[in-house]
Amino acid sequence: MTVKTKPGGPSALARSEERTALWLLIPSFLIIAIVAAYPLARVVMSSFTNERFAAGAEIRGEFVGLQNYRQLLSMMVLEVPQRLDADGQPVVENGQPVYENARLFLRRLDTELRYDAVRTYDAFGTRYVLAATSADFIRAVWDTLAFTVASVALETILGMIIALTLATKFIGRGIMRAAMLVPWAIITVVSARIWEWMLQSTRAGFFNTFLTDIGLLDAPVAFFQTASLQVPAMVMIDVWKTTPFMALLLMAGLATIPTELYEAAEVDGAGPVRRFFSITLPLLTPTLAVALIFRTLDALRVFDLFQVVYGEARYSMASYAYYQLIASRNVGMSSAASVIIFVMIFVFAILYIRALGVERDGD
């Protein structure tokens, strides 16, 4: 039997198999359209309205265009003026200029939208303020991005070390593999409460008690009350819980690499470091890309960790969208924040795929 093919094109049998595969995928496409595409489209549509949550069927939201996105994303950088004395002269204390309160300065601005201070910083002898119409959301975006970058980077490095260690043969490897999964098996709410107790700012907190007893601390550290330590504390909790997940994915990828490659490289005199960068890392790139995408998606939409520990004191992007919906009953703003989260996740996924060179089989 011969199969006629066009020069440079797929065979008739291959085209028939492709058509059959598409027909078999139709039920999956329909399910995705029902459970994913429609809700996503509904959220996108709501983001252009001023719809209110639980407002009743008789009260319908009106189309407001990009107003919600403008309210969430409008920002500007302004110079904070120096404080003046009774004679109109700039106030200087200890040789340093004294500036006005940034929040009070922004309240006096005659602008269409009301701006609030996100943060202030000094540069070239002048104080500037980053102002936004939704300062809490901008801070939530910054905190979520910082949390994502730090947690995913640490989890990838530690997960790689654990995976490479457990890929070697040693006594007790099976027990270590089982013990490694214990933090990941604990639900996030429980692990957050455990770490919240251990990081307490009193002598009841494990870390403060331990570090004080061995002389590394003179006084307890308020991890959750100190603004500069709040995001690092979240990173610490997430790294402890999710590193086993990264290690598990990377171990699965390591198991697919033929051992003959390592044996041949060892015969050629390649050391462990050379074998890692020449064999392990290139062949592990597809698995690493999948692991990074999974973890980045999960970290960017982090909700439970911030919600359990901080509540309304400090937001992630997801918890901000939640409070806009539940506390403020603002469906439009919550939907707009959710769409922004979706776009950021989509962009991160594309960047990972392109940066790591993950291509389709056969390309």
C-alpha positions as CSV (number, residue, x, y, z in Angstrom):
1,M,0.0,0.0,0.0
2,T,1.4,3.4,-0.9
3,V,0.3,6.8,0.5
4,K,0.4,9.7,-1.9
5,T,1.9,12.8,-0.4
6,K,2.5,16.3,-1.8
7,P,6.1,17.3,-2.0
8,G,7.1,18.9,1.4
9,G,3.6,18.4,2.9
10,P,2.1,15.9,5.4
11,S,0.8,12.6,4.1
12,A,-2.9,11.8,3.7
13,L,-2.7,9.5,6.7
14,A,-1.2,12.3,8.9
15,R,-4.0,14.7,7.8
16,S,-6.6,12.1,8.6
17,E,-5.1,11.6,12.1
18,E,-5.1,15.4,12.7
19,R,-8.8,15.7,11.7
20,T,-9.6,12.7,14.1
21,A,-7.7,14.4,16.9
22,L,-9.6,17.6,16.4
23,W,-12.9,15.8,16.5
24,L,-11.9,14.1,19.7
25,L,-10.9,17.4,21.3
26,I,-14.3,19.1,20.6
27,P,-15.8,17.9,23.9
28,S,-12.8,19.3,25.8
29,F,-13.1,22.6,23.9
30,L,-16.8,22.8,24.8
31,I,-16.1,22.2,28.5
32,I,-13.4,24.8,28.6
33,A,-15.7,27.3,26.9
34,I,-18.4,26.7,29.5
35,V,-16.2,26.6,32.7
36,A,-13.5,29.1,31.6
37,A,-14.2,31.2,28.5
38,Y,-17.7,32.4,29.6
39,P,-16.7,33.4,33.2
40,L,-13.6,35.2,31.8
41,A,-15.7,37.0,29.3
42,R,-18.2,37.9,32.0
43,V,-15.5,39.4,34.2
44,V,-14.0,41.4,31.3
45,M,-17.5,42.8,30.5
46,S,-18.1,43.7,34.2
47,S,-14.8,45.5,34.3
48,F,-16.3,48.2,32.0
49,T,-19.3,48.8,34.2
50,N,-20.1,50.3,37.6
51,E,-22.0,47.2,38.6
52,R,-22.6,46.7,42.4
53,F,-22.5,43.3,44.2
54,A,-25.8,42.0,45.6
55,A,-27.6,45.2,44.5
56,G,-30.7,43.4,43.3
57,A,-31.9,42.6,39.8
58,E,-33.7,45.9,39.4
59,I,-30.4,47.9,39.8
60,R,-28.2,47.3,36.8
61,G,-24.7,48.5,36.3
62,E,-24.0,51.1,33.6
63,F,-21.2,51.1,31.1
64,V,-18.4,53.4,32.2
65,G,-15.7,52.5,29.7
66,L,-12.1,52.5,31.0
67,Q,-13.0,54.4,34.2
68,N,-12.3,51.4,36.5
69,Y,-8.9,50.8,34.8
70,R,-8.1,54.6,35.0
71,Q,-9.0,54.5,38.7
72,L,-6.7,51.5,39.3
73,L,-3.7,52.5,37.2
74,S,-3.5,56.3,37.3
75,M,-0.2,57.4,38.7
76,M,2.2,60.3,38.7
77,V,5.5,61.4,40.3
78,L,5.5,64.8,42.0
79,E,8.1,66.9,43.7
80,V,7.3,67.4,47.4
81,P,7.9,71.1,48.4
82,Q,9.9,72.1,51.4
83,R,8.1,73.3,54.5
84,L,8.2,77.1,54.9
85,D,8.4,79.0,58.1
86,A,6.4,82.1,59.1
87,D,8.6,84.3,57.0
88,G,8.2,82.1,53.9
89,Q,11.7,80.7,54.1
90,P,12.5,76.9,53.7
91,V,12.8,75.1,57.0
92,V,16.2,73.3,57.6
93,E,17.0,71.2,60.6
94,N,20.5,69.8,61.3
95,G,21.5,70.8,57.8
96,Q,18.7,68.8,56.2
97,P,15.7,70.3,54.4
98,V,12.3,69.6,56.0
99,Y,9.6,68.6,53.5
100,E,5.8,68.9,53.7
101,N,3.7,65.8,54.5
102,A,3.2,64.0,51.2
103,R,-0.4,63.0,51.9
104,L,-1.4,66.5,52.9
105,F,0.4,67.9,49.9
106,L,-1.5,65.6,47.6
107,R,-4.9,66.5,49.2
108,R,-4.3,70.1,48.2
109,L,-3.9,69.3,44.5
110,D,-6.6,70.5,42.2
111,T,-7.0,67.4,40.1
112,E,-10.0,65.6,38.6
113,L,-9.0,62.4,40.5
114,R,-7.9,62.2,44.1
115,Y,-4.4,60.9,44.5
116,D,-2.8,59.2,47.5
117,A,0.8,58.6,48.3
118,V,2.2,55.2,47.4
119,R,5.8,55.9,48.6
120,T,8.2,58.8,48.9
121,Y,11.9,58.8,48.0
122,D,14.8,61.3,47.9
123,A,16.9,61.8,44.8
124,F,19.5,64.6,44.0
125,G,18.6,66.6,47.1
126,T,14.9,66.6,46.3
127,R,12.0,64.6,47.7
128,Y,9.5,63.0,45.3
129,V,6.2,61.2,45.9
130,L,4.8,58.4,43.8
131,A,1.0,59.1,43.8
132,A,-1.8,57.0,42.6
133,T,-5.6,57.1,42.6
134,S,-5.6,53.5,44.0
135,A,-2.6,53.5,46.2
136,D,-3.6,50.2,47.9
137,F,-3.7,48.5,44.5
138,I,-0.4,49.8,43.3
139,R,1.2,48.7,46.6
140,A,-0.5,45.3,46.2
141,V,1.0,45.0,42.7
142,W,4.4,45.9,43.9
143,D,4.2,43.5,46.9
144,T,2.8,40.7,44.7
145,L,5.6,41.1,42.2
146,A,8.3,41.2,44.9
147,F,6.7,38.2,46.6
148,T,6.6,36.3,43.2
149,V,10.2,37.0,42.1
150,A,11.7,36.3,45.5
151,S,9.7,33.2,46.3
152,V,9.9,31.6,42.8
153,A,13.7,32.2,42.6
154,L,14.4,30.7,46.0
155,E,12.0,27.8,45.5
156,T,13.6,27.0,42.1
157,I,17.2,27.1,43.5
158,L,16.3,25.1,46.7
159,G,14.1,22.7,44.7
160,M,16.9,22.1,42.3
161,I,19.3,21.3,45.1
162,I,16.9,19.0,46.8
163,A,16.0,17.2,43.5
164,L,19.7,16.7,42.6
165,T,20.4,15.4,46.1
166,L,17.4,13.0,46.2
167,A,18.3,11.8,42.6
168,T,21.5,10.2,44.0
169,K,21.4,6.9,45.8
170,F,22.0,6.9,49.6
171,I,20.6,5.2,52.7
172,G,17.3,6.6,53.7
173,R,16.5,8.2,50.4
174,G,12.9,6.9,50.4
175,I,12.3,8.3,53.9
176,M,13.7,11.7,52.8
177,R,11.5,11.8,49.7
178,A,8.4,11.2,51.8
179,A,9.4,13.7,54.5
180,M,10.1,16.3,51.9
181,L,6.4,16.4,50.9
182,V,5.1,17.1,54.4
183,P,5.2,20.9,54.1
184,W,3.5,20.8,50.7
185,A,0.8,18.5,52.1
186,I,-0.2,21.0,54.8
187,I,-2.9,23.3,53.6
188,T,-1.9,27.0,53.3
189,V,-4.3,28.3,56.0
190,V,-2.8,25.9,58.5
191,S,0.8,26.5,57.5
192,A,0.2,30.3,57.6
193,R,-1.2,30.0,61.2
194,I,1.8,27.9,62.2
195,W,4.3,30.4,60.9
196,E,2.3,33.3,62.3
197,W,2.7,31.7,65.8
198,M,6.4,31.0,65.2
199,L,7.1,34.6,64.0
200,Q,5.3,36.3,66.9
201,S,7.0,39.4,68.2
202,T,6.9,38.2,71.8
203,R,8.8,35.5,73.7
204,A,5.9,33.2,72.6
205,G,7.4,33.3,69.1
206,F,9.8,30.4,68.4
207,F,12.2,32.4,66.3
208,N,12.4,35.3,68.6
209,T,12.9,33.0,71.6
210,F,15.5,30.9,69.9
211,L,17.5,33.8,68.4
212,T,17.4,35.7,71.7
213,D,18.5,32.7,73.7
214,I,21.6,32.1,71.5
215,G,22.5,35.8,71.6
216,L,21.8,36.8,68.0
217,L,19.0,39.2,69.1
218,D,18.9,41.7,71.9
219,A,15.2,42.2,71.6
220,P,12.3,40.5,69.8
221,V,11.7,41.4,66.2
222,A,8.2,42.3,65.1
223,F,8.1,40.4,61.8
224,F,4.5,41.2,61.0
225,Q,4.4,44.7,62.4
226,T,7.5,46.0,60.7
227,A,6.6,47.1,57.1
228,S,10.0,46.2,55.6
229,L,9.8,42.6,57.0
230,Q,6.2,41.8,56.1
231,V,6.8,40.7,52.5
232,P,10.0,38.7,53.4
233,A,7.9,36.9,56.1
234,M,5.4,35.9,53.4
235,V,8.3,34.7,51.2
236,M,9.7,32.7,54.0
237,I,6.4,31.0,54.6
238,D,5.8,30.2,51.0
239,V,9.3,28.9,50.3
240,W,9.0,26.5,53.2
241,K,5.6,25.2,51.9
242,T,6.1,25.1,48.2
243,T,9.8,24.2,47.7
244,P,8.8,20.5,47.8
245,F,6.5,21.0,44.9
246,M,9.3,22.4,42.8
247,A,11.6,19.6,43.9
248,L,9.0,17.0,42.9
249,L,8.6,18.4,39.4
250,L,12.3,18.7,38.9
251,M,12.9,15.1,40.2
252,A,10.4,13.9,37.6
253,G,12.4,15.7,34.9
254,L,15.7,14.3,36.1
255,A,14.2,10.8,35.9
256,T,13.8,11.2,32.1
257,I,17.5,12.0,31.5
258,P,19.3,8.8,30.3
259,T,22.1,7.8,32.7
260,E,24.2,6.8,29.7
261,L,24.9,10.5,29.1
262,Y,26.3,11.0,32.5
263,E,28.4,7.8,32.2
264,A,29.8,8.9,28.9
265,A,30.6,12.4,30.2
266,E,32.3,11.0,33.3
267,V,34.5,8.8,31.0
268,D,35.4,11.9,29.1
269,G,36.6,13.5,32.3
270,A,33.7,16.0,32.8
271,G,33.2,17.0,36.5
272,P,29.9,17.4,38.3
273,V,29.6,21.1,37.5
274,R,30.4,20.5,33.8
275,R,27.9,17.6,33.7
276,F,25.2,19.8,35.3
277,F,25.6,22.7,32.8
278,S,26.2,20.5,29.8
279,I,23.7,17.7,30.3
280,T,21.3,18.2,33.2
281,L,20.3,21.9,32.8
282,P,19.7,21.8,29.0
283,L,17.7,18.5,29.1
284,L,15.8,19.8,32.2
285,T,14.8,23.1,30.6
286,P,11.3,22.0,29.4
287,T,10.5,20.6,32.9
288,L,12.0,23.7,34.5
289,A,9.8,25.9,32.2
290,V,6.7,24.1,33.3
291,A,7.6,24.3,37.0
292,L,8.4,28.0,36.7
293,I,5.1,28.7,34.9
294,F,3.1,26.8,37.4
295,R,4.7,28.5,40.4
296,T,4.7,32.0,38.9
297,L,1.0,31.7,38.1
298,D,0.3,30.5,41.6
299,A,2.4,33.2,43.2
300,L,0.9,36.0,41.2
301,R,-2.6,35.1,42.3
302,V,-1.6,34.5,45.9
303,F,-4.6,35.1,48.1
304,D,-4.9,32.8,51.1
305,L,-1.4,33.6,52.6
306,F,-1.9,37.4,52.7
307,Q,-5.6,37.0,53.7
308,V,-4.9,34.8,56.7
309,V,-1.9,36.8,58.0
310,Y,-2.7,40.4,57.1
311,G,-6.3,40.7,56.2
312,E,-6.9,44.3,55.2
313,A,-3.7,45.5,56.7
314,R,-1.7,44.6,53.5
315,Y,-3.1,43.3,50.2
316,S,-2.0,41.0,47.5
317,M,-3.5,41.7,44.1
318,A,-6.0,38.9,44.6
319,S,-7.0,39.9,48.1
320,Y,-7.4,43.5,46.9
321,A,-9.9,42.3,44.2
322,Y,-11.6,40.2,46.9
323,Y,-12.1,43.2,49.2
324,Q,-13.3,45.4,46.4
325,L,-16.0,42.8,45.7
326,I,-17.0,41.8,49.3
327,A,-16.3,44.9,51.4
328,S,-16.9,47.7,48.8
329,R,-19.4,45.7,46.7
330,N,-17.7,47.2,43.7
331,V,-18.0,44.5,41.0
332,G,-16.5,46.7,38.3
333,M,-13.4,47.6,40.2
334,S,-12.9,44.0,41.4
335,S,-13.4,42.7,37.8
336,A,-10.9,45.3,36.5
337,A,-8.3,44.2,39.1
338,S,-8.9,40.6,38.2
339,V,-8.4,41.3,34.5
340,I,-5.1,43.0,35.2
341,I,-4.0,40.0,37.2
342,F,-4.9,37.7,34.3
343,V,-3.0,39.9,31.8
344,M,0.1,39.9,34.1
345,I,0.0,36.1,34.4
346,F,-0.4,35.7,30.7
347,V,2.6,37.9,30.0
348,F,4.7,36.1,32.5
349,A,3.9,32.8,30.9
350,I,4.7,34.0,27.4
351,L,8.0,35.5,28.6
352,Y,9.0,32.2,30.4
353,I,8.2,30.1,27.3
354,R,10.2,32.4,25.0
355,A,13.1,33.0,27.4
356,L,13.6,29.3,28.1
357,G,13.3,28.3,24.4
358,V,10.5,25.8,25.0
359,E,9.2,24.9,21.5
360,R,6.7,22.4,20.1
361,D,7.9,19.0,19.3
362,G,8.9,18.8,15.6
363,D,9.7,22.5,15.2
